[in-house]
Amino acid sequence: MTGRLTVLGLGPGDPRYLTADAVSALATAEVLYGYGPYLDRVPVRPNQDRCASDNRQEGVRATAALAAAGAGANVAIVSGGDPGVFAMAAAVCQEIENGPAEWRAIDLVVVPGITAMLAVAARVGAPLGHDFCALSLSDNLKPWALVERRLDAAAAAGFVIALYNPLSRARPWQLGAAFAHLRRTLPGSAPVVFGRAVGRPDEAIVVTTLAAADPAHADMATLVIVGSAETRLIRRHDGRAPLVYTPRSVERATP
Amino acid sequence: MTGRLTVLGLGPGDPRYLTADAVSALATAEVLYGYGPYLDRVPVRPNQDRCASDNRQEGVRATAALAAAGAGANVAIVSGGDPGVFAMAAAVCQEIENGPAEWRAIDLVVVPGITAMLAVAARVGAPLGHDFCALSLSDNLKPWALVERRLDAAAAAGFVIALYNPLSRARPWQLGAAFAHLRRTLPGSAPVVFGRAVGRPDEAIVVTTLAAADPAHADMATLVIVGSAETRLIRRHDGRAPLVYTPRSVERATP
């Protein structure tokens, strides 16, 4: 008897960003696994169990959920944002690859969600309107030298850059180092957007430039977008925040 | 009197990928603008007008919608996927920047959606589980030399690559040229995913390798994901499609 494991994304937090598919997966699961603060966003249901675990326990959480699904349960793992972007879907696949052969027979369903960069971009206009990349600044997961190499490559080639996991209490200097690195390649006028908790009561959006970007605007839950040399800032009247967008076309071959 | 312009994303097509916010925006707009096939996905409502326009008429569509909103209407522009990713939000921002000053006073709201790369990734596992980029192959919008430069930069730095607008009747050779280019840098064993129409009756997903990737699997509506040297393919039993994922961590600094 083999159950089902659904890995689903809650989006940035406000229920209005949930897809109908995610709502349905949350309603039908017998047991929910997840990082505590994400589970706290899901209303409690009778006859539905929940197993909260700590941040950075992704492998343990994936293994527990796979074992329950392997035993026949209908299980869901709850991720913030999109489960496939720096989140639980890759952890689950990794445990399937390394786990017992019968886990490959589990009915694995990944339900996409609104990842942070899409939510933050929507709040300010269209900074991801042309070629862009998404890069995690966590050097728990890769050497810092590789982060710097990817920042250089992306900036030099003219990609807009979305930075996930910009810093944390244990990684306080990484975002400042990334800005310093990018200033070597990008103009100081390149727009920078800090966005956190889109749609939640503690939402905070800051639009600035690379020259003025201050890592103090970011915490663990912040997504940072660094524009390219093409990205534009439109001032508005009446106290409206400026718009930030990257044009859909590029005229010249050398950014 | 200034109205509101909402630019919203329908996701990959099936209504189960719509967010509650998009459903609400569709219900309250007085008039919908969009590319005909996207509008056709939205149920007709009494007392709601709709203005369909052709593909590649983004500037004209944005201008018409801004003029209507500037005159006081509650207007929505309907995009496929996410409106901020190679879609209408950037076209609207560009027309605001270049249009009459009063357009800057329009209440512009961008409602994010599930963009194609997230939907396709979810169908096969977690190929976007670590650093990745999104690149349009349309050389209507930028010189082909710049496309090649960005492909080289992304592949050499170890980003997984999501290719939007891989080809069309008017651009038949670009995807093949991109594969040939990427084969210079990436191993032939790198997984490649072709995905189109996720959640729709004509959904088609193909998982292959860079060495074997055939552009004939793609059309205008296909999203292609090219894995990095880190991306893994897990074979499964019982006729299940293989899983594709990119591990969350990278051990070595040189991919």
Interface residues (C-beta under 8 A of the other chain):
Chain A: G11 P15 R16 Y17 L18 T19 A20 D21 S24 E58 D82 P83 G84 V85 F86 A87 A89 A90 A91 V92 C93 Q94 I96 E97 A101 R104 A105 L108 V110 V111 P112 G113 I114 T115 L118 A119 A121 A122 R123 G125 A126 P127 L128 G129 H130 D131 F132 C133 A134 L135 S136 N140 L141 K142 P143 A145 L146 R149 R150 D152 A153 A154 A156 A157 G158 F159 R232 I234 R235 R236 H237 D238 R240 L243 Y245 T246 P247 R248 S249 V250 E251 R252 A253 T254 P255
Chain B: G11 P15 R16 Y17 L18 T19 A20 D21 S24 E58 D82 P83 G84 V85 F86 A87 A89 A90 A91 V92 C93 Q94 I96 E97 A101 R104 A105 L108 V110 V111 P112 G113 I114 T115 L118 A119 A121 A122 R123 G125 A126 P127 L128 G129 H130 D131 F132 C133 A134 L135 S136 N140 L141 K142 P143 A145 L146 R149 R150 D152 A153 A154 A156 A157 G158 F159 R232 I234 R235 R236 H237 D238 R240 L243 Y245 T246 P247 R248 S249 V250 E251 R252 A253 T254 P255
